[in-house]
């Protein structure tokens, strides 16, 4: 049985090897790398006090994320929680009453790609919220490496946000704005004024 001309062309098209188009990932483009490097350089690391650590540890135990009886968590927690799961647990525990807010987390992430995915989900969610202090929202690399001050500072920023406080390290507000006082209402103190 002979094939018609159209059937022959169709069979050639189906069996012919097509060159694969190589699609470039958006994360390897030069513009993305420049943008990421720009944010990476902006991160300024502030030292964290023992008072801040105690406050955060007390908060984590009050939301039943850690136990009070575990010793030396202030020295080891940043090493244990390098995979970013603690941040998703905090957000899901507080914001998601019945459903998880951040889904698709790799709990036993050992490969860096899984860890990066965890942190990108957390940071993407928090970047949408205007009131969160932005100082460590682009410090994924430092968090992944287990930087002590960045980890505790980021937890302190989350504590400030979820307790409706303005972080003392938030540079968007100065001390006058922290009390929600209109600057135009402030009196200028002159030597001629007496109180």
Secondary structure, DSSP 8 states (H G I E B T S, - for coil): ----HHHHHHHHHHHS---------TTSSHHHHHHHHHHHHH-------HHHHHHHHHHHHHTTSS-TT--SHHHHHHHHTTTSHHHHHHHHHHH-SSS-SS----TT--SHHHHHHHHHHHHHHHHT-TTS-GGGTT-HHHHHHT-HHHHHHHHHHHHHHHTT---TT-TTS-HHHHTT--GGGS----SS---
